[in-house]
Amino acid sequence: MMHLNLFLFGCGHHKGAWRHPNSSVEQLGDIRYYERLAQTAERGKLDAVFFADGQSAGNVSDGSPWFLEPLTAMAAMSRATDRIGLISTVSSTFYTPFHAARLVASLDHISGGRVGWNVVTSMFDVEARNHGYEAMPKHTDRYRRADEFVDAVLKLWDSWQADALTFDRQGHYADPDKVQPINHDGEFFLVDGPLNVPRPPQGHPVLFQAGASEQGRELAARRAEAIYAVAYDLPAAQDYYRDIKRRVQEAGRTTSVPIMPGLVTYVASTEDEARAKQRELDELLPVAASLRQLGQYTEQDCMNWELDEPVPGLPSLDAFNGPKGRYSTILRIIETEQPTVRQLLGRLAAGGGHCTMVGTPEQIADKMERWFRNEGADGFNLMPPSLPAGIEDFVDQVVPELQRRGLFRTEYRGTTLRDHLGLARPES
Amino acid sequence: MMHLNLFLFGCGHHKGAWRHPNSSVEQLGDIRYYERLAQTAERGKLDAVFFADGQSAGNVSDGSPWFLEPLTAMAAMSRATDRIGLISTVSSTFYTPFHAARLVASLDHISGGRVGWNVVTSMFDVEARNHGYEAMPKHTDRYRRADEFVDAVLKLWDSWQADALTFDRQGHYADPDKVQPINHDGEFFLVDGPLNVPRPPQGHPVLFQAGASEQGRELAARRAEAIYAVAYDLPAAQDYYRDIKRRVQEAGRTTSVPIMPGLVTYVASTEDEARAKQRELDELLPVAASLRQLGQYTEQDCMNWELDEPVPGLPSLDAFNGPKGRYSTILRIIETEQPTVRQLLGRLAAGGGHCTMVGTPEQIADKMERWFRNEGADGFNLMPPSLPAGIEDFVDQVVPELQRRGLFRTEYRGTTLRDHLGLARPES
């Protein structure tokens, strides 16, 4: 069976989405908006909703994905739903392991075992400078720290054995032999423990990770129980998929580690209608600002490019001296899709290097099935370009098609996120 | 009008409460238990529910007040209630100001402006050693840090002006001139800002503090908008009340700062019945462990003291060489209440140095009124010895009596915690 998460992000993953006349932008501070999104995802029997997170306000002029803080929002969302998993990003660079372990464990209790933790190390100096650092620690240091951070968090979750709570009114509230300090004293952290939250219902809330760099992939292979990936097309997805599965095996792990690339979909009953939805969002982008940003990405003067003409020729990757990640994505989009300038701006504004599928439910299910059956993906992290419309479309149109093909559940079998993902509950 | 908070604490503030056959101990990990408590408090039109917090597991053998983490629990509780305020303790010693400001601001949005923040500096080495410190920083350093912490948090809440969000689909999501960095660079914290959560509905969530030491009182006088106090009897309450009100005035503040001492109540339709409730809980205390603890407090060998005889004579405060705070409380309890040994153990096991009132609704309302009318209290932080029974008793029996006397609201007038407490909304 395929796994599907809904990746929540403001009014949707398309940067122009909030500008749509019917957008949900006025509701971004209203918890009921997020509750309804989770309910829609649950109606579609999705595995989980997934919250990204960042530690700086960003460019507030052009829309912001941040409003409510994910852990507090998810606590409320858990009470408006019964089965769906709830995954929050928590940075290992800014919290202490004790706070992170405790907040996530508490959410696991509140939700009855439906919580996942997406471990990130954060990236930007503007984030670091909100938390006491002059600048972001180096990549290698962040990952060493993340590794120790995860280690300490797991030990804290293990500091209460599953049967520690006895509630024996003539004796112990908890068996003191089954609640033990962890005495963690490492390079980055001192944490005595035990945690002040009993063992989470799932044993360990599910560990997500999105490793792209060498260090990130190594951390993912050793630690992650499910992986959020970035893959522009099937060959790129297969490269990543095989590499991670190999690393997981080499790390001596025998568990399956579902890999879920991000996926942007525009779905409608005809392909034309689906493309019209995409075009409608693309046309909402502020042209001058988008061209200026494209100019930064490509180191070209794009301000006079014709919006509805094909993208002019660009230097090869080798001949390009700026940051290569985004530039190589741009070259691949141009090569495979031959977009107009406006279409390129739209692609970059919705999901960037992630895969985009546009078409009928059958067409999209065909592509998803191809990825799923050919070592490209164990599932997808859905990145609807606009919310709530994009997830309603997916749940109402694509999910039934996947179910018809026997690729996706028609009912939840279990009650925890581990159940949905087919992951075993760790012993204490 | 009087202000009343429900101070949540495990199965109640009496250390023996969880041992009662009908106790709620099995529900401490169940968010519905806390939701129902908040609903009961809201039925009684209380100002708020109040969460204490600690950063270590404590003695898990003898019951624990910690299970769910307060901020995540309160997010859920806010969705099960409409009007009642929700106050969480957040330590200024272990979080970064950005995390604290963001979590509390997010809760204020989720709850529609019903959140308060109880600033504490934490006290114990076992807490420090869960968050990377070898030992707790010195008292003076903790308070200097707390002062700067509050300063940074307030600046972060102010970093978005109230009308910053424009949602102008042809222009700005937020007016960039109304979202500004704070560039805080102090002795303890570097925080650039702005916050990544827009200005909270209350402007600033309400600042609670419980200042007992000289530095604590100074911080409370300068910063707190409402104060949680400890007062054993009316004269002690008056001393504290007058001292804080004077300090607030000297700090140049013209706002009222409600002072709310903790209050343990045993209420029933007859005084005998109320005393029986108290005795029932006192008898649940494990005798040997309680006598051993009393022995530590008093530096006496108490193990052979007769439980139902008066407490033997103790050395005067001057002649006592151990920690004096708790010892002076014990002397006062003996002096004013002439308790048996068992009663003394019970008093210490429920609220310690806080005021205890035992009797009929009329008797308790009489005493509360006397405190309220004589510069002892602007309200009370209710510490029911057992939960949920203790708050149900209070809401069903004492609240109607206070309402009859015109001392307590019969309906909420506003929708925010500031409204309930009569506090103005800070300008941005």
Contacts between the chains, C-beta under 8 A, distances in Angstrom:
chain1	res1	chain2	res2	distance
A	18	B	167	7.7
A	18	B	169	7.4
A	18	B	173	6.2
A	19	B	169	4.4
A	19	B	170	7.6
A	20	B	169	7.4
A	21	B	169	6.8
A	23	B	169	7.5
A	25	B	167	5.0
A	25	B	169	7.8
A	25	B	173	7.1
A	26	B	167	5.7
A	29	B	109	4.8
A	29	B	198	6.5
A	30	B	109	8.0
A	31	B	79	7.0
A	31	B	109	7.4
A	31	B	110	4.6
A	35	B	79	8.0
A	54	B	196	6.6
A	55	B	98	6.9
A	55	B	196	6.9
A	56	B	196	6.0
A	57	B	159	8.0
A	57	B	179	6.6
A	57	B	193	7.7
A	57	B	194	4.8
A	57	B	195	6.6
A	57	B	196	4.4
A	58	B	196	7.2
A	60	B	164	7.5
A	60	B	172	7.8
A	60	B	173	6.2
A	60	B	174	4.1
A	60	B	176	6.1
A	60	B	179	4.8
A	60	B	194	7.8
A	61	B	172	4.7
A	61	B	173	6.3
A	61	B	174	6.6
A	61	B	175	7.8
A	61	B	176	4.6
A	62	B	172	7.8
A	62	B	173	6.3
A	63	B	173	4.4
A	64	B	173	6.2
A	64	B	174	7.2
A	64	B	196	7.4
A	66	B	196	4.2
A	66	B	197	7.0
A	67	B	109	7.3
A	67	B	197	6.5
A	67	B	198	6.6
A	68	B	106	4.9
A	68	B	109	6.0
A	68	B	110	6.5
A	68	B	197	7.1
A	69	B	102	5.1
A	69	B	103	5.6
A	69	B	105	7.7
A	69	B	106	3.6
A	69	B	197	6.5
A	71	B	71	7.4
A	71	B	72	6.1
A	71	B	75	8.0
A	71	B	103	7.4
A	72	B	71	6.1
A	72	B	72	6.7
A	72	B	75	4.3
A	72	B	103	6.1
A	72	B	106	4.5
A	72	B	107	5.3
A	72	B	110	6.0
A	73	B	75	7.3
A	73	B	106	6.9
A	73	B	110	6.8
A	75	B	71	8.0
A	75	B	72	4.3
A	75	B	73	7.3
A	75	B	75	3.7
A	75	B	76	4.9
A	76	B	75	4.8
A	76	B	76	6.1
A	76	B	78	7.0
A	76	B	79	4.9
A	76	B	110	5.7
A	78	B	76	7.0
A	79	B	31	7.0
A	79	B	35	8.0
A	79	B	76	4.9
A	79	B	79	5.4
A	79	B	80	7.2
A	80	B	79	7.2
A	94	B	96	6.6
A	94	B	98	7.8
A	94	B	99	7.1
A	95	B	99	7.0
A	96	B	94	6.6
A	96	B	130	7.9
A	96	B	131	4.9
A	96	B	132	6.2
A	98	B	55	6.9
A	98	B	94	7.8
A	98	B	130	4.5
A	98	B	131	5.6
A	99	B	94	7.1
A	99	B	95	6.9
A	99	B	99	7.7
A	99	B	131	7.6
A	102	B	69	5.1
A	103	B	69	5.6
A	103	B	71	7.4
A	103	B	72	6.1
A	105	B	69	7.7
A	106	B	68	4.9
A	106	B	69	3.6
A	106	B	72	4.5
A	106	B	73	6.9
A	107	B	72	5.3
A	109	B	29	4.8
A	109	B	30	8.0
A	109	B	31	7.4
A	109	B	67	7.3
A	109	B	68	5.9
A	110	B	31	4.6
A	110	B	68	6.5
A	110	B	72	6.0
A	110	B	73	6.8
A	110	B	76	5.7
A	126	B	192	6.8
A	129	B	190	6.5
A	129	B	191	7.6
A	129	B	192	4.2
A	130	B	96	7.9
A	130	B	98	4.5
A	130	B	191	5.7
A	130	B	192	5.8
A	130	B	193	6.7
A	131	B	96	4.9
A	131	B	98	5.6
A	131	B	99	7.7
A	131	B	191	7.6
A	132	B	96	6.2
A	132	B	189	6.1
A	132	B	190	5.0
A	132	B	191	7.4
A	133	B	190	7.3
A	134	B	190	7.1
A	159	B	57	8.0
A	164	B	60	7.5
A	167	B	18	7.7
A	167	B	25	5.0
A	167	B	26	5.8
A	169	B	18	7.4
A	169	B	19	4.4
A	169	B	20	7.4
A	169	B	21	6.8
A	169	B	23	7.4
A	169	B	25	7.8
A	169	B	284	7.9
A	170	B	19	7.6
A	172	B	60	7.9
A	172	B	61	4.7
A	172	B	62	7.8
A	173	B	18	6.2
A	173	B	25	7.1
A	173	B	60	6.2
A	173	B	61	6.3
A	173	B	62	6.3
A	173	B	63	4.4
A	173	B	64	6.2
A	174	B	60	4.1
A	174	B	61	6.6
A	174	B	64	7.2
A	175	B	61	7.9
A	176	B	60	6.1
A	176	B	61	4.6
A	179	B	57	6.5
A	179	B	60	4.8
A	189	B	132	6.0
A	190	B	129	6.5
A	190	B	132	5.0
A	190	B	133	7.3
A	190	B	134	7.1
A	191	B	129	7.6
A	191	B	130	5.7
A	191	B	131	7.6
A	191	B	132	7.4
A	192	B	126	6.8
A	192	B	129	4.2
A	192	B	130	5.8
A	193	B	57	7.7
A	193	B	130	6.7
A	194	B	57	4.8
A	194	B	60	7.8
A	195	B	57	6.6
A	196	B	54	6.7
A	196	B	55	7.0
A	196	B	56	6.0
A	196	B	57	4.4
A	196	B	58	7.2
A	196	B	64	7.4
A	196	B	66	4.2
A	197	B	66	7.0
A	197	B	67	6.5
A	197	B	68	7.1
A	197	B	69	6.5
A	198	B	29	6.5
A	198	B	67	6.6
A	284	B	169	7.9
